[in-house]
């Protein structure tokens, strides 16, 4: 079953807001916001985020794939996850 890119972005945004920006209830998180550069997610947070994505979307993330290119923004994450889902892009 394919998952819409918008669904991946929305679920990931909610996870980040709930787990990393919980002290900022009015925080906005745009799809192209640089998560690591802005200090929203740190290296430990990336590992937590990856665990969430693996559980939520049934993907496996290879160690070599853990890069800024794949996990630097909501948009990058959605592209990565969509490509690794069964029947992905």
C-alpha positions in Angstrom: 0.0 0.0 0.0 1.4 3.4 -0.9 1.3 6.3 1.5 0.8 9.8 0.1 3.8 12.1 0.5 1.5 14.5 2.4 0.7 11.8 4.9 4.4 11.2 5.6 5.0 15.0 5.9 2.0 15.4 8.3 2.9 12.5 10.5 6.6 13.4 10.7 5.7 17.1 11.4 3.4 16.0 14.2 6.1 13.7 15.7 8.7 16.5 15.6 6.4 19.1 17.1 5.3 16.7 19.9 8.7 15.3 20.7 11.2 18.1 19.9 9.3 21.3 19.9 6.8 20.5 22.7 7.9 23.6 24.7 6.9 25.8 21.8 3.2 25.2 21.3 2.9 27.8 18.5 5.9 26.5 16.5 5.5 26.1 12.8 7.5 23.7 10.8 7.7 24.2 7.0 8.4 21.3 4.7 11.8 22.8 3.7 12.9 23.9 7.2 16.4 22.7 7.9 16.0 20.5 11.0 19.6 20.0 11.9 20.9 23.4 10.9 18.2 25.1 13.0 18.9 22.8 16.0 15.3 21.4 15.9 16.7 17.9 15.9 20.2 16.8 17.0 22.1 13.7 16.2 20.3 11.7 19.0 17.0 13.1 17.8 17.7 11.9 14.3 18.0 8.3 15.7 14.7 8.7 17.5 13.1 10.1 14.4 14.4 7.2 12.3 13.0 4.7 14.9 9.6 6.5 14.5 9.7 6.3 10.7 10.6 2.7 10.7 7.8 1.8 13.1 5.2 4.2 11.5 5.9 3.4 7.8 7.5 -0.1 7.9 10.7 0.9 6.3 14.3 0.0 7.1 16.9 2.8 7.2 20.4 1.7 6.2 23.2 3.4 8.2 24.7 4.8 5.0 21.4 6.6 4.3 21.5 8.6 7.5 22.5 11.9 5.9 21.5 15.5 5.8 20.3 14.8 2.3 17.7 12.3 3.5 16.8 13.6 6.9 17.5 17.3 6.8 13.9 18.5 6.2 10.4 17.2 6.2 10.4 17.2 2.5 13.6 15.2 2.3 12.3 12.7 4.8 9.0 12.3 2.9 10.9 11.7 -0.3 13.2 9.1 1.3 10.3 7.3 3.1 8.1 7.2 0.0 10.9 5.7 -2.1 11.5 2.9 0.5 7.9 1.9 1.0 6.6 -1.1 -0.9 5.6 0.1 -4.3 7.5 3.4 -3.6 8.7 5.8 -6.2 
